[in-house]
Amino acid sequence: MTKHLHRRVGATIASFALSLLSVVTAPAGATIHLVTANEDMTFSPESITIFQGDAIRFENRGGVHNVHADDNRFICSVNCSTNNAPSDLPWSVVVRFNQLGTFGYFCDQHGDTTSGMRGSITVIDRIFVDGFDALPSPD
């Protein structure tokens, strides 16, 4: 009986560990895209389309900037928690996008939710794009 219980506990722990690993790791094929905050008060590119699970590396390339999501899901500059006010330091932060949709963001120093230094990210589902044109034709 004790041997059987140890096996069940061991299997449960192994299953939990595997589940935890799948949550922490990025999806297969996930990419980190670059968006820069520029001296001329623009983001480059201004709008970008990425796949679900991909990330954006926001970098300050000159000026006093930060990135602030319209819905407040992230506010970043030197980091995304304690030091997120506009900064002239050469900061770089990575934000992962797992939710589908279009998300606007802006620089607190030079824009807001409707105008000024703004950008947008559209997150699409990879399953509807990858290999879709590789399906056999219905001849």
PyMOL commands that set and color helices and strands:
alter all, ss='L'
color gray80, all
select helices_A, chain A and resi 2-24+126-128+132-134
alter helices_A, ss='H'
color red, helices_A
select strands_A, chain A and resi 32-37+43-44+47-51+55-60+67-69+75-76+92-96+101-111+116-124
alter strands_A, ss='S'
color yellow, strands_A
deselect
rebuild
show_as cartoon
